[in-house]
């Protein structure tokens, strides 16, 4: 699953020269959100007006259903607008979306931010063979104009074949952005005033496998921090337990500007289920990695993706996953009820009853909520530095959401003491602007 941070949002950008708004509706991961910015910028450069672009996700059947629902709603609300569908769901099932009466154009993932992609006439479906794409990922952006932090896409695609996942068929093979280009982009974002940059991709820890010499993610992180000393905060999106390298561990131990938060693509806590998922780590591998990171840097907070009700999951197997939440000391959970995706091996495995899947997902979410409250309890009395996201809200270095009173501009770094929490957010009192913050 691409980078772990799953969202569904709608954002607008004015396109063209005074025409009606171009709206980009984003489903799915942070990588999609990153690429939506590239679509917005391209639409503006190409003078596109009165268009709604749906950047879809295919991780679950529910994500596809939501996209279709949003398309129908948009046609009712904007009958004269041009509706364009792109993203992973469109790449995997272009004919299905083109069959919708509401849709004017279907674009593939490789085509969606290309010059004049939204204004070319002719074919109603422009979706190429994503598996033949070998070009370096190219959606370098100047940062989100309405966000506190910037995202840099350093990798796209995936060469692994987890039995539940269709994303490789939506994204194609793994391909990496060369280190020099990444450093240049991060330097430009820091110069533009961003205090935090997030490295994102479909399979982030596979970065470099296709580059000369097969460099590793840890080496890239080290090069960024050395080459852009003015950047206060560098963050990683979701990583794979099986691919964490020694340089990355060393950076976590010795580089305070690398944020102490790791989101792991775990998916399950039972060895048999992990094998049937075709994951490349075991339960003990995950626990050993977490313990090793904590020995190096105790303040690191861990998040994880977990799937409830994977086919053949027994009660005992589920209990192993449930117990992992406490045993691993996870603070942030993304829980997904298993959703069979057409064409995947898992879709052909003996299913778990839907009511059981729903119940297990509910229990996992409850365990996650309890774990997060425990995490908040442990923060009380500690000093914290947080990046302001919007009025009264900020994000601590370990990704904990923080509430504060007072005025500070988005992107500013504030510092103070955690005095308590409300069950959802830590409360930062007696805060001041941190070093390196922009003027407010």
Secondary structure by P-SEA (a helix, b strand, c coil): ccccccccbbbbbbccccccbbbbbbcccaaaaaaaaaaaaaaaaacccbbbbbbcccccaaaaaaaaaaaaaaaaacccbbbbbbcccccccaaaaaacccccccccccccccccccccccccccccccccccccccccccccccccbbbbbcbbbbccccccccccccccccccccaaaaaaaaaaaaaacccbbbbbccccccccccccccccaaaaaaaaaaacccccbbbbcccccccccaaaaaaaacccccccbbbbccccccaaaaaaacccccaaaaaaaaaaaaaacccbbbbbbbbcccccccaaaaaaaaaaaaaacccccccccccccccccccccccccaaaaaaaaaaaaaaaaaaaaaaaaaaccccbbbbbccccbbbcccccbbbbcccccccbbbbbbbccccccbbbbcccccccccccc
